[in-house]
Amino acid sequence: MTGRLLRAALWGVCAAGLLAAGAAAHTRSISYSSWTLDEDGAWVSARISLLDLSRLALDPSLDVGSGGRAADHLVRNLRLWVDDAPCVPAGPAEARASAQGWARFRWRIDCDRSGVVTLESSVLLDVAPSHMHFARVAVAEGGAVERVLTEAEPRWSLPGAGSDATAQAAPGGTTLTGYLRLGVDHILTGFDHLLFVLGLVLLVSGRRLLLYTITSFTLGHSVTLSLAALGFVRFPSAPIEVVIAATIAILAAELARGAQAGPTPMRRFPWVMAFVFGLLHGLGFAGALAEIGLPDGEIPLALLSFNLGIEAGQLVFVVAVLAARALARPAIDRAPIWLLRVPAYGMGGLAVFWVLDRTAALF
């Protein structure tokens, strides 16, 4: 009787975790804005996900129109300053067509740009302190400079006149550290990618073989991320997300079989499987990078920085999992087989849910 109660409790915990994780899978708290500066002020175009807007208790059907509460939040929290004087919005923000799950707005800001221009973002910081805002400022030569604004660094100062001077601000923008941070943020908040990496750690025994396997996964997603970001391959992101969920389901099924089932190809050559599936995950990373965009003239460096950020976040996660497993080793060695398979069943259940949910979103 005690064993049945224990199993029921464990499955209850897993079910609660799956519901919470399913809601947050592969989402990032990040918003975007594009600024076109002129002598009399700027035009601003901003984009934010409906999921992030739900943090403000907004109704996605009533509050995301022109001049609505969502637009008002962006106008009030995306500000432009010249020296110490705030610029003034010329009117309410207008809603524009956007991709499913997103809201996009455009509005005008009036001011005299004779001094030092500072861009400031406090979007969602009162309800989500970890929120990141990606700002892109167009320059006269047709290029752009970018920067990630956070709670720690909410302001970005640009020279007021002269686009040549504005272009010189690029090293202080997102060319290196910002894309690195975006890569770390994407992998650490991309629950499906982390779940796949967790599956690799659970599948592979031996540090050397695990190193080869994780390296193969890294090489695989680096290849397709680079090819897609550079425009050599193009795939719609929605079907790719379905396939990524399917790779997790396949890995979970192998974990559920257990090592006692005998040496399968996935267990004998895990680095091959990791590389192939890594190619698919790289297309998912590319979709995230496409949302952000790459700076003109700095594509190789920005791509490298974003990829290094992904690898840094992945390494932190792997080290944390290995440390936790080492601490729990005595309990793991005494646990019954059925208990050791609970994580695999949990992974499989969540992966199947993602497959069905993301497939339904295609229609």
Buried (B, 14 or more C-beta within 10 A) or exposed (E): EEEEEEEEEBBEEBEEEBEEBBEEBBBBBBBBBBBBBEEEBBBBBBBBBBBBBEEBEBEEEEBBBBBBBBBBBBBEBBBBBBEEEEBEBEEBBBBEEBEEEBBBBBBBBEBEBEBBBBBBBBBBBEEBEEBBBBBBBBBEEEBBBBBBBBBEEBEBEBBBBEBEEBBBBBEBBBBBBBBBBBBBBBBBBBBBBBBBBBBBBBBBEEEEBBEBBBBBBBBBBBBBBBBBBEEEBEBEBEEBBBBBBBBBBBBBBBBBBEEEEEEEEBBEBBBBBBBEBBBBBBBBBBBBBEBBBBBEBBEEBBBBBBBBBBBBBBBEBBEEBEEEEEEEEEEEEEEEEEBEBBBBBBBBBBBBBBBEBBBEEEE
